[in-house]
Amino acid sequence: MKTPHILTESERQDLVSYRLQRAKGTLPEADSLIRDGYYNAAINRLYYACYYAVIALLIQNKIEAQTHQGVKQMFALHYIANKKMEQRYSIFYSRLFNSRMSGDYDDFIQYDSQMLSDIRPQAEEFIKAIEAEITTQLS
């Protein structure tokens, strides 16, 4: 895949749209996992839904990151530090990043329905906020 700086404007917009669609399309995957009690897997899908949205935002603005940690850092640097987006979004994304890492890699970590009932609506709000930021930039 071309890097964000090499994409034509049309290709960039197509990729941004695709990533936003992936973000929104991953939420129902998490919902299915939550319904079936697979809470750790649901955390993973919620993280990726938010990750896809952040990637869309970074691509929109030709900001590159090579790792998940880099994506988190670029988001904080370019959107939180300059107050384009509220600090609470960075706190949420960092919490979700850490929860996903623990759920995927740490032993004896078991998330529960209460945690998911808190995180699921926040993930949807986060994606909507990212989409609103992208839309604002296109106006």
N, C-alpha and C positions, 0 to 999 in steps of 0.2 A: 504494500500500500504506500502511496505517496505520503510524505510528511505534510503536515498542515501548511507549511510555507510554500510547497511546490504545487499544491492543488489549485486548479482554476477556481474562480469565484463560484461558478455553478457546481463544481464538484464539492467544494467546501459546504455549500448550502445543502446539497444532497446528503452529505455525510452527517452534518448537524441534524438534519431531519431524521435520518436513519437512527442515530444514537438516541434522540429523544423518543422515537417510537419504541426502541429497545427498552428504554427506561420505563416507559409506561406499560409496555407489554410484559415486563418482568414482575410487576406488582401482582397480577393474578396468579403467577407461579407461586409466589410467596403465600398468597391467600390459600391456595390448595394445600400447601405444606402445613400451614397453621391449622387448618381444619382437621388435617390428619394427625396432628400432634408432633410433626417433625420440626421442632422449634429451632434447632441449630441450623438445619438446612434452610429454614425460612429466613433466619438472620443473614445467611449467605446471599440469598436471592434479593433481600431488601438492600443489602450493601451494594450488590451489583446494579440494581435498579438506579440507585443514587449515583454510583460510579459512572454509569453510562450517561447520565444527565450532566455530570461535571465534565466529562470528556467532551460532550457536545459544546458546552460553554467554552472550554479551552480551544477546541478546534475553531469555533466561531471567531475567536480572537487571535488565531495563529500562535497559540502558546503550546509549546511542546513539553511533554513529561514522559520519561521512560519507564517509570515504576508507579505502583499504586501510591507509595509514599510521596513520590514526586508530584502526582496528581493532587494529592491532599495539600502539599506545600504550595503548589502553584495556585490552587484555589484560594488558599488563605492569603497569599501574597498579593494576588491581583484583584480579589473581590472582597475580602474581609478587611485587610489592612487599610485599604483606601475607602472603606465604607460604602462600596457599591452594593454590598449585601450585608445583612445583619450578622453580628457576631454569633448569635445563637445557631446559625446554619453551620458555621465552622465547628462549633462545639458538638452539634448533633452528628455531623459527618465524621468527626474524629472518634466519637463514642461508637458509632456504627462500625467504623473501620476496625477499632480495637475489639469490638464484640465479634466481628466476623473472624478476625485472626484467632482469637481465643477459641471460638466455637469450632473452627476448622483444625486447629493444630494443638491445642492444649488438652491434656488428659482430664477427665472427670468434670468437664464443663457441661452443664445441662441448663439450657434456657427454658423458660416456662411461658405459659399463656399470658400471664400478667405482663411480663416484659414485652412480649409481642403486641399486646393490646396497647401499650404505650408507644412503641416504636413504629408500628405499621402506619398510623395516621401521620406521624411526623415525616416518614419517608415520602408519603404522597405530597405533603405540603412542601417538602424540600424540592421535589421534582417540579412542582408547579412554580415555585419561586425561581428556579433555574430557567425554566421555560419563559417566564415573564421577563427575566433579565435579557435573555436572547431576543425576545420579541421587541423589547425596548431598544436594543441596539440596532435592530433592523428598521426601526421607524425613522 
